[in-house]
Each structure stands twice: as structure tokens, then as C-alpha cells.
Amino acid sequence: MQRIKTLESWRKVLEQSHEMPCLVLKFSLTCISSISALKEFKALATELPKYVVIVQKERDVSNAIESDLQVKHESPQFIILQGGKGTWQATHYKIKQSLLAEGLSLYMK
């Protein structure tokens, strides 16, 4: 799991998603549902690249994700990124390993 800290790093992940799906979790360090979501995300068994964005520290990256993917900002927010687009997302307490795995099986091309 890697942290996206800069807009340049975000652009690289966006570009990488044209070659393989990428998983992104935006979360807050001060929110209980975010901490729970981070634990679930870390435990998700997958070969796909996993990335995290700490919204308090990388506000510009969080805003770019919202703008580039045309998704409403939420925190925590899990996004399956494919072909430069967000193809599926889950937010708040819906970020559970079982639901994320189901989303991966249903929405990955």
C-alpha cells in the first residue's frame, strides 16, 4: 500500500489505471469510520495496487480526485479506478472487506 502525497503521484496512479485497476482509499486521521475503513482496506486480499490519501494532509490530491473522477468528496471513500475513471465506490461504514471484494468481482472489467 502506498500513500499518494502529491498531484504528480496522483497523475501517475491515474495513468497506471489505464493498464490495470487501482484501488484508492481517501480517509481522515481523526474520524472513527475512517480508521475502521483503513483497517478493512489494509486487510483486503488482492494483487491490485492499493493507494491511500490522507485528506487532511493531501487536500489538493483529494480535490483533484473529486475533479478528475467527477465523484462527490466523501471521507472515508474507497474507489476502484480503471481506465482513468472511478468505476465503483463505497463510503463510510460500507467499507468492509466483504463488500469491497464483492465490488471488485462485480465492477472490474
Protein Blocks (a to p, Z undefined) as FASTA:
>chain_A
ZZdfbfklmmmmmmmmmmpccddddddfkbfklmmmmmmmmmpgcfbdcddddfklmmml
mmmmmmmnopacddddddddeehiafbdcehjllcfklmmmmmmmmpZZ
